[in-house]
Amino acid sequence: MDMNQLLSMLSKMDKKDLQKGIEQASKILNSKDKNDIINKFKNNNN
């Protein structure tokens, strides 16, 4: 996942989910388990 994909996902969120999305993005960027967090994030949005 690159930054453009991440920003695209964040831009599609409404305001109440945006803060949560930013927190998830921060976790993704700072985590060793990026793929696990990304998969959980995708599953929560489906």
C-alpha positions in Angstrom: 0.0 0.0 0.0 1.4 3.4 -0.9 0.5 6.8 0.5 -1.8 7.6 -2.4 -4.0 4.5 -1.6 -4.0 5.4 2.0 -5.0 9.0 1.4 -7.7 7.8 -1.0 -9.2 5.6 1.6 -9.1 8.4 4.2 -10.7 10.9 1.7 -13.7 8.6 1.2 -14.5 8.6 5.0 -17.1 10.9 6.6 -16.0 13.2 9.3 -16.9 10.9 12.2 -14.7 8.1 10.8 -11.8 10.4 9.8 -10.2 10.6 13.2 -10.4 6.8 13.5 -8.9 6.5 10.0 -6.0 8.8 10.9 -5.3 6.8 14.0 -5.3 3.6 11.9 -3.0 5.2 9.4 -0.6 6.2 12.2 -0.6 2.6 13.5 0.1 1.3 10.0 3.0 3.6 9.5 4.5 2.9 12.8 3.9 -0.9 13.0 6.0 -3.9 12.1 2.8 -5.8 11.3 1.5 -3.4 8.6 -0.2 -6.1 6.5 -2.1 -7.4 9.5 -3.4 -3.9 10.4 -4.2 -3.1 6.8 -6.3 -6.3 6.5 -8.2 -5.6 9.7 -8.8 -2.0 8.5 -10.1 -3.3 5.1 -12.4 -5.8 6.8 -13.8 -3.2 9.1 -14.8 -1.0 6.1 -16.6 -3.8 4.2 
